[in-house]
Amino acid sequence: MDCKSFKETIEKAKNIIIISHVNPDGDTLGTMCALYRILKNNFNILPDMVYNGIIPEIYQFLPSINEAKKPSDVKEKIYDIAIAVDIAAKDRMGDSLPIFEKADIRINIDHHKTNNGYGDINFVNGSACCAGEVLFDIIEQLGINIDKDTAAGLYTAFLTDTGGFRYENTGAQTLQKSAKLIECGANPAEISRYCYESKPRNMVLLHAHCMVNAKFENNNKIAYVLITNKDMEKFHAKNDYTEGIVEELRRMATTEVSFVLKEVDENTTKASLRSKTIDVSNIAGIFGGGGHTFAAGCTIRKPVDIACSKLLEEIKKVLK
Ligand SMILES: [Mn+2]
């Protein structure tokens, strides 16, 4: 990772776009907003930001998030530089992928171990807890000041990708860097409240519905739930309302692997997997997906019930 060439490359650019991943989370959005402010404050450039789908209501507090555009707003433009943040594989860019591909220089800032280095310039650190940490390290090496709003974006990335500093990717470095972000003006209580205590009411009710209807296999070691479009309609649920259900299933003492299957249409199912023991990124990989050891996802081109039996079959092969 050569930060000097990053700086020189950025300085030469006239227009830059920052790309977040589909189904945006706190890491991709927080890192995008932080990078936006870094470029604006230190490189005298006003980049575009682009998101796919909807920005979850809990992340509307992120500084500058209102500047983010949809891919259709910027699809005609050709950028000198496109920077992907928190994007494990190119298909996770959704409708932003053509914008990325067209750019003269493509930069990849990420922390997924499965990232194959698809950029022209790659800052990929598989041991970073979040993409925000990879950006934090770049900022530190460049000796750039972190203002309050940049700190809030980065802190959100650290907080949410570690599940509130609880997951196995939480290390001494995580807390040291987060402490630095607090010194730079990030407000931990306020950001936690936005991220964890500002959920839409119907989202919490959908979660309750899913918990009540959860299914269990292998002596409760596997916990899972199927969510149909009918369930979504019943709760007037937006797409992002299913976020967090798979973690709630893993919370049970008996759970080793949890998954949520979400019906996209009659032949497409989205799977989200979590684990305490086995490597679920391998299982997601069988279906063309990927992710981290204990958190992964994939799209299965089957109806939800068939996708379910196929996924269960693969999990049972690995789970003792
Ligand atoms: Mn991430």
Boltz pocket constraint, residues with backbone or C-beta under 6 A from the ligand:
constraints:
  - pocket:
      binder: B
      contacts: [[A, 27], [A, 28], [A, 86], [A, 111], [A, 129], [A, 130], [A, 131], [A, 161]]
      max_distance: 6.0
